[in-house]
Amino acid sequence: MQQEIIDTILDATSATAISDVHAVQSLWSGYGEILRVSLQGSIYPSVILKHIQLPEIANHPRGWDSDRSHQRKIRSYQVEAYWYRHYAPRCGADSPVPTCLAVQASDNETLLLLTDLDAAGFDDRKQAVELADIHACLNWLAAFHATFLGSDAIGLWECGTYWHLDTRPDELAALTDIPLREAAPHIDAVLKKSDFQTLVHGDAKLANFCFATIGGTPRVAAVDFQYVGAGCGMKDVAYFIGSCLDEAQCAALETPLLDYYFGALGTHARLRHPAIDHRALEAQWRELYDVAWADFHRFVKGWSPGHWKINSYSEQLARRVIRRLS
């Protein structure tokens, strides 16, 4: 580790020394790595260093290497740094996120120094979930969406999520499903025209939630805010449910999971925004659930036609939306 980086870590944490550095994971397409840094003499036993280094040649695992893709990733890391500095402090105990301790940015390198959620007790990562785990994630999303309901998105993505249409013309052009391709601008417009806008996490998949069990109840914190921006909360909810359930489960649990989310959203929103028409919020967002699902389905079907998320349930929702908008 370079001395300049060591000095940044020690200064930000008031640590006397670094005792260990452990690689957590590489960043997508070879854009750097995430490290866990163990400390001595600090109130933080360990911290997370997200070290972003722009490669000379990108290595996208599905072959989507282009200047547009590269610029999108650069922008995503700028957004994430801005998010942690200016928006993350507004997240409360019901939607915990890491605290940003330091940011350093240059032309081809960015350092994000964050508190370690493992050290805060959120040390469990899940590949399979029980219903209580899903509820914990939906509660986090509801609290997050309620917190930022009506918020600006200055410094963030004008339209949140990594698949939003404005930044994915190549994937749209590759889409062979003509009715879905033609409906894509209308789907995007309906979501953008929702009367109730918030900030969306933008990549709210199961892998980006860190679990803890407190008083016998699962709780979660979230990471990875590269694609946070303005949008309808259903984008996060639909994407999250699709990330952890198969098509049969998605169909069977659609109504009870939406009921749970909207119950939590109502509770959190009434605390933060008592003047908002909460019934109108729920009614409008419920009608946009399948629209948000079709929006992601449009992306993934053009991006990776053989992806496991392309299934009969997704096709059914997309066809329903296309008929409704035609």
C-alpha positions as CSV (number, residue, x, y, z in Angstrom):
1,M,0.0,0.0,0.0
2,Q,1.3,3.4,-1.0
3,Q,2.5,5.7,1.8
4,E,0.1,8.4,0.8
5,I,-2.8,6.0,1.2
6,I,-1.5,4.9,4.6
7,D,-1.2,8.5,5.7
8,T,-4.8,9.2,4.6
9,I,-6.1,6.2,6.6
10,L,-4.2,7.1,9.7
11,D,-5.2,10.7,9.6
12,A,-8.9,10.0,9.1
13,T,-9.1,7.4,11.8
14,S,-6.5,8.8,14.3
15,A,-4.9,5.3,14.3
16,T,-1.3,4.7,15.3
17,A,-0.7,1.9,12.8
18,I,-2.2,-0.5,10.3
19,S,-2.0,-4.0,11.5
20,D,-3.5,-5.9,8.6
21,V,-4.9,-5.4,5.1
22,H,-7.3,-8.0,3.6
23,A,-8.8,-8.0,0.1
24,V,-12.6,-8.2,0.3
25,Q,-13.4,-8.2,-3.4
26,S,-12.5,-6.8,-6.8
27,L,-14.6,-4.1,-8.4
28,W,-16.6,-4.8,-11.5
29,S,-14.7,-4.9,-14.8
30,G,-11.3,-4.5,-13.1
31,Y,-11.8,-1.0,-11.7
32,G,-10.1,-1.5,-8.4
33,E,-10.7,-3.4,-5.2
34,I,-12.3,-3.2,-1.8
35,L,-10.0,-3.7,1.2
36,R,-10.6,-4.3,4.9
37,V,-7.9,-2.4,6.9
38,S,-7.3,-3.4,10.5
39,L,-6.1,-0.6,12.8
40,Q,-4.3,0.0,16.0
41,G,-4.9,2.9,18.4
42,S,-8.2,4.0,16.8
43,I,-11.8,3.9,17.8
44,Y,-12.3,2.0,14.6
45,P,-11.0,-1.6,14.9
46,S,-11.2,-1.8,11.1
47,V,-12.3,0.3,8.1
48,I,-13.2,-0.4,4.5
49,L,-11.1,1.2,1.7
50,K,-12.8,1.3,-1.7
51,H,-9.9,1.9,-4.0
52,I,-11.0,2.8,-7.5
53,Q,-8.4,2.7,-10.2
54,L,-9.4,3.3,-13.8
55,P,-7.9,0.6,-16.0
56,E,-6.3,1.4,-19.4
57,I,-8.4,-1.5,-20.8
58,A,-11.7,-2.4,-19.3
59,N,-12.6,-6.1,-18.9
60,H,-16.4,-6.3,-18.8
61,P,-17.4,-9.9,-18.0
62,R,-20.2,-9.9,-20.6
63,G,-18.3,-8.0,-23.3
64,W,-19.9,-4.6,-22.9
65,D,-16.6,-2.7,-23.2
66,S,-17.1,0.8,-24.8
67,D,-16.3,4.4,-24.0
68,R,-19.9,4.9,-23.0
69,S,-19.6,2.0,-20.5
70,H,-16.3,3.5,-19.2
71,Q,-17.7,7.0,-18.8
72,R,-20.8,5.5,-17.0
73,K,-18.5,3.8,-14.4
74,I,-16.5,6.9,-13.9
75,R,-19.6,8.9,-13.2
76,S,-20.9,6.2,-10.9
77,Y,-17.9,6.5,-8.6
78,Q,-18.2,10.3,-8.6
79,V,-21.9,9.9,-7.6
80,E,-21.0,7.4,-4.9
81,A,-18.4,9.8,-3.4
82,Y,-20.9,12.7,-3.5
83,W,-23.6,10.5,-1.9
84,Y,-21.5,9.5,1.0
85,R,-20.4,13.0,1.7
86,H,-23.7,14.9,1.3
87,Y,-26.6,12.5,1.6
88,A,-25.6,9.4,3.7
89,P,-25.6,11.4,7.0
90,R,-29.4,11.8,6.5
91,C,-29.9,8.0,6.8
92,G,-31.2,7.1,10.3
93,A,-31.0,3.9,12.4
94,D,-33.8,2.3,10.3
95,S,-31.7,2.5,7.1
96,P,-28.1,2.2,8.2
97,V,-25.2,2.8,5.8
98,P,-21.5,3.1,6.3
99,T,-20.1,6.5,7.5
100,C,-17.6,8.1,5.1
101,L,-14.4,9.0,6.8
102,A,-12.4,10.3,3.9
103,V,-12.6,10.9,0.1
104,Q,-9.6,11.5,-2.2
105,A,-10.1,11.8,-5.9
106,S,-7.7,12.4,-8.8
107,D,-7.9,12.0,-12.6
108,N,-7.7,8.2,-12.6
109,E,-8.0,7.2,-8.9
110,T,-10.5,7.6,-6.1
111,L,-10.3,6.5,-2.5
112,L,-13.4,6.1,-0.3
113,L,-12.7,5.3,3.3
114,L,-15.7,4.0,5.1
115,T,-16.6,2.5,8.4
116,D,-16.7,-1.3,8.5
117,L,-20.2,-2.6,8.8
118,D,-18.8,-6.0,9.9
119,A,-17.4,-4.2,13.0
120,A,-20.8,-2.6,13.6
121,G,-22.4,-6.1,13.8
122,F,-23.7,-6.3,10.2
123,D,-21.3,-9.1,9.4
124,D,-23.6,-11.7,7.7
125,R,-23.9,-11.9,3.9
126,K,-26.7,-14.2,2.5
127,Q,-27.1,-16.0,-0.7
128,A,-30.4,-17.5,0.3
129,V,-33.0,-15.8,2.5
130,E,-36.0,-16.6,4.7
131,L,-39.1,-14.4,4.7
132,A,-37.9,-12.5,7.8
133,D,-34.7,-11.6,5.9
134,I,-36.7,-10.3,2.9
135,H,-38.8,-8.2,5.3
136,A,-35.7,-6.7,6.8
137,C,-34.5,-5.6,3.4
138,L,-37.9,-4.2,2.4
139,N,-38.1,-2.3,5.7
140,W,-34.7,-0.8,4.9
141,L,-35.9,0.2,1.5
142,A,-39.1,1.7,2.9
143,A,-37.2,3.8,5.5
144,F,-34.7,4.9,2.8
145,H,-37.4,5.9,0.4
146,A,-39.4,7.7,3.1
147,T,-36.3,9.6,4.2
148,F,-35.6,11.0,0.7
149,L,-39.2,11.4,-0.5
150,G,-39.3,14.6,-2.5
151,S,-35.5,15.1,-2.1
152,D,-33.4,16.7,-4.8
153,A,-30.7,14.6,-6.5
154,I,-28.0,17.2,-6.8
155,G,-24.7,15.5,-7.5
156,L,-26.4,12.2,-8.0
157,W,-27.9,10.4,-11.1
158,E,-30.7,12.5,-12.5
159,C,-32.5,9.1,-12.9
160,G,-31.3,6.4,-10.5
161,T,-30.5,2.7,-11.2
162,Y,-27.7,1.3,-13.3
163,W,-30.1,0.2,-16.0
164,H,-31.9,3.5,-16.7
165,L,-32.8,4.0,-20.3
166,D,-30.9,7.2,-21.0
167,T,-27.5,5.5,-20.3
168,R,-28.3,2.2,-22.0
169,P,-28.8,2.8,-25.7
170,D,-26.5,0.0,-26.7
171,E,-28.4,-2.6,-24.8
172,L,-31.7,-1.2,-26.1
173,A,-30.4,-1.5,-29.7
174,A,-29.4,-5.1,-29.0
175,L,-32.9,-6.0,-27.7
176,T,-34.7,-8.3,-30.2
177,D,-38.0,-8.1,-28.4
178,I,-39.6,-5.4,-30.7
179,P,-42.7,-4.6,-28.7
180,L,-40.7,-4.2,-25.5
181,R,-38.1,-2.1,-27.3
182,E,-40.8,0.2,-28.7
183,A,-42.5,0.5,-25.3
184,A,-39.2,1.3,-23.5
185,P,-39.5,5.1,-23.7
186,H,-43.1,5.0,-22.5
187,I,-42.2,2.8,-19.6
188,D,-39.3,5.1,-18.7
189,A,-41.6,8.2,-19.0
190,V,-44.4,6.7,-16.8
191,L,-41.9,6.0,-14.0
192,K,-40.4,9.5,-14.3
193,K,-43.8,11.1,-14.2
194,S,-44.8,9.6,-10.9
195,D,-46.1,12.3,-8.5
196,F,-44.0,10.8,-5.8
197,Q,-40.3,10.8,-6.4
198,T,-37.6,9.8,-4.0
199,L,-34.0,8.6,-4.1
200,V,-33.5,5.0,-5.1
201,H,-30.5,2.9,-4.1
202,G,-30.1,1.9,-7.7
203,D,-28.6,-1.5,-7.2
204,A,-30.6,-2.9,-4.3
205,K,-29.8,-6.6,-4.8
206,L,-29.4,-9.1,-2.0
207,A,-25.6,-9.0,-2.3
208,N,-25.6,-5.3,-1.3
209,F,-27.3,-5.9,2.0
210,C,-25.4,-6.8,5.2
211,F,-27.3,-8.7,7.9
212,A,-27.3,-8.6,11.6
213,T,-29.6,-10.3,14.1
214,I,-30.7,-8.0,16.9
215,G,-33.1,-9.3,19.6
216,G,-33.8,-12.3,17.4
217,T,-34.9,-10.2,14.5
218,P,-32.9,-9.7,11.3
219,R,-31.8,-6.2,10.5
220,V,-29.8,-4.9,7.5
221,A,-27.5,-2.2,6.4
222,A,-26.8,-1.4,2.7
223,V,-23.7,-0.7,0.7
224,D,-22.7,0.2,-2.9
225,F,-24.3,3.6,-3.8
226,Q,-22.8,4.0,-7.3
227,Y,-26.2,4.3,-8.9
228,V,-28.2,6.3,-6.4
229,G,-30.5,8.9,-7.8
230,A,-34.0,10.2,-8.3
231,G,-36.8,7.8,-9.1
232,C,-39.8,5.8,-8.1
233,G,-39.2,3.5,-5.1
234,M,-40.8,0.6,-7.0
235,K,-37.6,0.4,-9.0
236,D,-35.7,-0.8,-5.9
237,V,-38.5,-3.0,-4.7
238,A,-39.0,-4.9,-7.9
239,Y,-35.3,-5.3,-8.5
240,F,-34.7,-6.5,-5.0
241,I,-37.4,-9.1,-5.0
242,G,-36.2,-10.4,-8.4
243,S,-32.6,-10.7,-7.0
244,C,-33.5,-13.2,-4.3
245,L,-36.6,-15.2,-5.4
246,D,-37.3,-17.5,-8.3
247,E,-40.2,-16.9,-10.7
248,A,-42.7,-19.1,-8.8
249,Q,-41.8,-17.3,-5.6
250,C,-42.1,-13.9,-7.2
251,A,-45.5,-14.7,-8.4
252,A,-46.8,-16.3,-5.2
253,L,-45.3,-13.6,-2.9
254,E,-46.0,-10.5,-5.0
255,T,-49.0,-9.3,-3.0
256,P,-47.8,-10.1,0.5
257,L,-44.4,-8.6,-0.1
258,L,-45.9,-5.4,-1.5
259,D,-48.3,-5.3,1.4
260,Y,-45.4,-5.6,3.8
261,Y,-43.3,-2.9,2.0
262,F,-46.2,-0.4,1.9
263,G,-47.0,-1.0,5.5
264,A,-43.5,-0.1,6.4
265,L,-43.4,2.8,4.0
266,G,-46.5,4.2,5.5
267,T,-45.1,4.0,9.0
268,H,-41.8,5.7,8.0
269,A,-43.4,8.3,5.8
270,R,-45.9,9.4,8.4
271,L,-43.0,10.1,10.8
272,R,-41.1,12.1,8.2
273,H,-43.7,13.6,6.0
274,P,-47.1,13.8,7.8
275,A,-48.5,16.2,5.3
276,I,-48.1,13.8,2.3
277,D,-51.2,11.9,1.1
278,H,-49.9,8.5,2.0
279,R,-52.9,6.7,0.5
280,A,-52.2,8.3,-2.8
281,L,-48.5,7.5,-2.6
282,E,-49.3,3.8,-2.0
283,A,-52.0,3.7,-4.7
284,Q,-49.7,5.2,-7.3
285,W,-46.6,3.2,-6.5
286,R,-48.5,-0.1,-6.4
287,E,-49.6,0.5,-10.0
288,L,-46.0,1.1,-11.0
289,Y,-44.6,-2.1,-9.6
290,D,-45.0,-4.1,-12.8
291,V,-43.8,-1.0,-14.8
292,A,-40.6,-0.9,-12.8
293,W,-40.2,-4.7,-13.3
294,A,-40.7,-4.3,-17.1
295,D,-38.1,-1.5,-17.0
296,F,-35.4,-3.7,-15.7
297,H,-36.6,-6.6,-17.8
298,R,-36.0,-4.4,-20.9
299,F,-32.5,-3.8,-19.8
300,V,-31.5,-7.4,-18.9
301,K,-33.1,-8.9,-22.0
302,G,-30.9,-6.7,-24.2
303,W,-27.8,-6.9,-22.0
304,S,-27.8,-10.7,-21.5
305,P,-30.4,-12.6,-23.4
306,G,-29.7,-15.9,-21.6
307,H,-29.8,-14.4,-18.1
308,W,-31.7,-16.4,-15.5
309,K,-33.9,-13.5,-14.6
310,I,-35.6,-13.7,-18.0
311,N,-38.5,-16.0,-17.1
312,S,-42.2,-16.4,-17.6
313,Y,-43.1,-14.2,-14.7
314,S,-41.0,-11.3,-16.0
315,E,-42.4,-11.8,-19.5
316,Q,-46.0,-11.8,-18.1
317,L,-45.5,-8.5,-16.3
318,A,-43.8,-6.9,-19.3
319,R,-46.6,-8.0,-21.7
320,R,-49.2,-6.7,-19.2
321,V,-47.4,-3.3,-19.1
322,I,-47.0,-3.1,-22.9
323,R,-50.8,-3.8,-23.3
324,R,-51.7,-1.1,-20.8
325,L,-49.5,1.5,-22.4
326,S,-50.4,0.8,-26.0
